[in-house]
């Protein structure tokens, strides 16, 4: 899967949905939501909720964090009651099979999703030459491993 240049989160999520063969819908959450983002998986689609009462850059990171959970397979069975009713006004309880909010993940899953989000953002911000500047060997190794996921080696 390629990361679009210039990077646009909606194009990236559309490409991810196409690659997975499963719809991924972006759902903005109005101000006052109790969490920044959430991943809701139903039988028909995955829904990425994100806070709108923050900066565009933060919204992008929230989306990439939730994409990280999706890519890492951090989806398990939970009851609909685990997600505030504010987030699900249009979804039937019968449709929802998995509901994940940021606070429902283990610390390791949160770290993994954060790392994936940061690495995607880093790759997306590379210049036309692909040079992101000097990085530590640990970061270079992580980027190389992530590159294997996104067909850039």
C-alpha positions as CSV (number, residue, x, y, z in Angstrom):
1,X,0.0,0.0,0.0
2,X,1.4,3.4,-1.0
3,X,1.3,6.5,1.1
4,X,-0.1,9.3,-1.1
5,X,2.0,12.3,-1.9
6,X,1.1,14.9,-0.9
7,X,-0.3,13.2,2.1
8,X,-4.1,13.5,2.6
9,X,-5.6,11.4,5.4
10,X,-8.9,10.7,3.6
11,X,-7.1,9.5,0.4
12,X,-4.9,7.3,2.6
13,X,-7.9,5.8,4.4
14,X,-9.7,5.2,1.1
15,X,-6.6,3.4,-0.2
16,X,-6.5,1.3,3.0
17,X,-10.2,0.4,2.6
18,X,-9.6,-0.6,-1.0
19,X,-6.6,-2.8,-0.1
20,X,-8.5,-4.5,2.7
21,X,-11.7,-4.9,0.6
22,X,-13.7,-3.5,3.4
23,X,-15.2,0.0,3.9
24,X,-13.6,2.3,6.4
25,X,-15.7,5.4,7.3
26,X,-14.3,8.5,8.9
27,X,-16.7,9.9,11.6
28,X,-16.0,13.3,13.1
29,X,-16.9,13.7,16.8
30,X,-18.1,17.1,17.9
31,X,-16.4,19.0,20.8
32,X,-16.9,17.6,24.3
33,X,-16.3,14.0,23.3
34,X,-14.7,12.0,26.2
35,X,-12.0,10.5,24.0
36,X,-9.9,11.7,21.0
37,X,-10.6,8.7,18.8
38,X,-12.1,5.3,18.5
39,X,-12.3,2.3,16.2
40,X,-15.6,0.6,15.8
41,X,-15.8,-2.5,13.7
42,X,-19.2,-3.8,12.4
43,X,-20.1,-6.6,10.1
44,X,-20.3,-4.2,7.2
45,X,-17.5,-1.6,7.8
46,X,-14.9,-0.1,10.1
47,X,-15.6,3.3,11.6
48,X,-12.8,5.6,12.6
49,X,-14.0,8.3,15.0
50,X,-11.9,11.4,15.6
51,X,-12.2,14.6,17.6
52,X,-12.9,17.8,15.6
53,X,-12.3,20.2,18.4
54,X,-8.6,20.1,17.9
55,X,-6.0,21.2,15.3
56,X,-5.9,19.6,11.8
57,X,-2.5,18.1,12.6
58,X,-3.9,16.5,15.8
59,X,-6.9,15.2,13.9
60,X,-4.6,13.6,11.4
61,X,-2.6,12.0,14.1
62,X,-5.7,10.7,15.8
63,X,-6.8,9.1,12.5
64,X,-3.4,7.6,12.0
65,X,-3.4,6.2,15.5
66,X,-6.8,4.5,14.9
67,X,-5.4,3.2,11.6
68,X,-2.5,1.8,13.6
69,X,-4.9,-0.1,15.7
70,X,-6.7,-1.4,12.6
71,X,-3.4,-2.4,10.9
72,X,-2.1,-4.1,14.0
73,X,-5.3,-6.1,14.5
74,X,-6.3,-4.5,17.8
75,X,-9.9,-5.4,17.3
76,X,-11.7,-7.7,19.7
77,X,-15.2,-8.4,20.8
78,X,-16.7,-5.8,23.2
79,X,-20.2,-4.8,24.0
80,X,-21.7,-1.6,22.6
81,X,-22.0,-0.2,26.1
82,X,-18.2,0.2,26.2
83,X,-18.5,3.2,23.8
84,X,-20.3,6.4,24.8
85,X,-23.7,6.6,23.2
86,X,-22.7,9.9,21.8
87,X,-20.5,8.2,19.2
88,X,-23.1,5.8,18.0
89,X,-26.4,7.6,17.3
90,X,-26.9,6.0,13.9
91,X,-25.6,2.5,14.5
92,X,-27.8,-0.4,15.6
93,X,-26.6,-2.4,18.6
94,X,-27.1,-5.6,16.6
95,X,-24.6,-4.4,13.9
96,X,-21.7,-3.6,16.2
97,X,-19.5,-6.6,16.9
98,X,-16.4,-4.8,18.1
99,X,-16.0,-1.5,19.8
100,X,-12.7,0.0,20.8
101,X,-12.0,3.3,22.5
102,X,-8.4,4.4,23.2
103,X,-8.8,3.7,26.9
104,X,-9.8,0.1,26.2
105,X,-6.4,-1.0,24.8
106,X,-3.5,-2.4,26.7
107,X,-0.4,-0.1,27.1
108,X,1.5,-2.3,24.6
109,X,-1.3,-1.9,22.0
110,X,-1.4,1.9,22.6
111,X,2.3,2.1,22.1
112,X,2.2,0.0,19.0
113,X,-0.6,2.1,17.5
114,X,1.2,5.3,18.4
115,X,4.4,4.0,16.8
116,X,2.6,3.1,13.6
117,X,0.9,6.5,13.5
118,X,4.2,8.3,14.0
119,X,6.0,6.2,11.4
120,X,3.2,6.7,8.7
121,X,3.3,10.5,9.4
122,X,7.1,10.5,9.2
123,X,7.0,8.7,5.8
124,X,4.2,10.9,4.6
125,X,6.3,14.1,5.3
126,X,9.4,13.0,3.4
127,X,10.4,15.3,0.6
128,X,10.2,14.4,-3.1
129,X,13.6,12.8,-2.9
130,X,12.5,10.5,-0.1
131,X,15.0,12.0,2.3
132,X,13.6,12.6,5.8
133,X,16.9,13.8,7.2
134,X,19.2,12.0,9.7
135,X,17.6,9.4,12.0
136,X,18.9,7.1,14.7
137,X,19.6,3.5,13.7
138,X,16.6,2.3,15.8
139,X,14.3,4.7,13.9
140,X,15.8,3.7,10.6
141,X,15.3,0.0,11.4
142,X,11.6,0.7,12.3
143,X,11.1,2.7,9.2
144,X,12.6,-0.1,7.1
145,X,10.2,-2.6,8.7
146,X,7.2,-0.3,8.2
147,X,8.3,0.2,4.6
148,X,7.9,-3.4,3.9
149,X,4.2,-3.1,4.8
150,X,3.8,-0.1,2.4
151,X,5.6,-1.6,-0.6
152,X,8.5,0.8,-0.4
153,X,11.1,-1.5,1.2
